[in-house]
């Protein structure tokens, strides 16, 4: 509740200065999406980054090594499974309600960034 109130206040304060808002990593679950829509409104565009579980695992393990996180392969696999359980209903929800754009996230960081930019640019035109 507090997060959404702060987000709403920040968005309202910038309404005249922007073409829109990019909210990274939210919502993570269907209940979050429903709460966002009831308190703030329906998003015009939702971008979903898609990559294989193997790619996710590899990236998480690399990130964990660089941050000296203690997550191991089993913990990483559990996190990925949890992600799929939460995100699959969320993706289906947005596919039925709004403009969901799926972006192939198998490439390099630069390639994925460029694809996201293209998606957003074409939406804004």
C-alpha positions in Angstrom: 0.0 0.0 0.0 2.7 2.5 0.9 4.7 1.7 -2.2 1.8 2.4 -4.5 0.9 5.6 -2.7 4.5 6.9 -3.1 4.6 5.7 -6.7 1.3 7.5 -7.4 2.5 10.7 -5.8 5.7 10.6 -7.8 3.8 10.0 -11.1 1.3 12.7 -10.4 4.1 15.2 -9.7 5.6 14.5 -13.1 2.5 14.2 -15.3 3.1 17.3 -17.4 6.8 16.7 -17.9 6.8 13.2 -19.4 5.4 11.0 -22.1 5.0 8.1 -19.7 6.6 6.1 -16.9 8.8 3.0 -16.9 8.4 0.9 -13.8 11.0 -1.8 -13.8 10.3 -5.1 -12.1 6.8 -4.3 -11.0 4.2 -5.9 -10.7 5.7 -9.2 -9.8 2.4 -11.0 -9.0 -1.2 -10.8 -10.3 -2.4 -9.3 -7.1 0.1 -6.5 -7.5 -1.2 -5.8 -11.0 -4.8 -5.6 -9.8 -3.9 -3.3 -7.0 -1.9 -1.1 -9.3 -4.8 -0.8 -11.7 -7.3 0.0 -8.9 -5.1 2.7 -7.3 -3.3 4.2 -10.3 -4.7 2.9 -13.5 -4.2 0.4 -16.3 -0.8 0.5 -18.0 -0.8 1.3 -21.7 2.2 -0.9 -22.4 3.7 -3.9 -20.6 7.1 -5.2 -21.7 8.0 -8.8 -20.9 11.6 -9.9 -21.3 11.7 -13.6 -22.4 14.6 -15.9 -22.1 15.2 -19.5 -21.3 15.5 -20.9 -17.8 19.1 -21.8 -18.7 19.9 -18.2 -19.6 18.2 -16.9 -16.4 20.2 -19.4 -14.3 23.5 -18.5 -16.0 22.8 -14.7 -15.5 21.8 -15.1 -11.9 24.8 -17.2 -11.1 27.1 -14.6 -12.7 25.4 -11.8 -10.8 25.7 -13.8 -7.6 29.4 -14.3 -8.1 30.0 -10.6 -8.7 28.0 -9.6 -5.6 29.5 -12.4 -3.5 26.0 -13.7 -2.9 25.8 -17.2 -1.4 23.1 -18.4 -3.8 24.0 -21.7 -5.4 22.5 -23.6 -8.4 19.7 -25.1 -6.3 18.7 -21.8 -4.8 18.9 -20.2 -8.3 16.7 -22.9 -9.8 14.1 -22.4 -6.9 14.1 -18.7 -7.6 13.5 -19.3 -11.3 10.6 -21.7 -10.6 9.1 -19.2 -8.2 9.4 -16.6 -10.9 7.5 -18.7 -13.4 4.8 -19.5 -11.0 4.2 -15.8 -10.3 4.8 -14.4 -13.8 2.8 -16.9 -16.0 -0.6 -15.8 -14.6 0.6 -12.1 -14.7 1.6 -12.5 -18.4 -1.7 -14.1 -19.3 -3.5 -11.3 -17.5 -1.8 -8.6 -19.4 -2.1 -10.5 -22.7 -5.9 -10.3 -22.2 -6.1 -6.7 -20.9 -3.5 -4.5 -22.4 -0.7 -4.2 -25.0 1.8 -6.8 -23.9 5.1 -6.7 -25.9 7.4 -9.6 -25.5 11.1 -8.9 -26.0 13.6 -11.7 -26.7 16.1 -11.3 -23.9 18.5 -14.1 -25.0 21.0 -11.6 -26.5 23.6 -9.4 -24.9 22.7 -6.6 -22.5 23.2 -4.2 -25.4 21.0 -6.1 -27.8 18.2 -6.5 -25.3 18.4 -2.8 -24.4 18.1 -1.8 -28.0 15.1 -4.1 -28.5 13.4 -2.6 -25.5 14.1 0.9 -26.9 12.6 -0.1 -30.2 9.5 -1.5 -28.5 8.9 1.7 -26.5 9.7 4.0 -29.4 7.2 2.2 -31.7 4.6 2.4 -29.0 5.1 6.1 -28.5 4.7 6.9 -32.3 
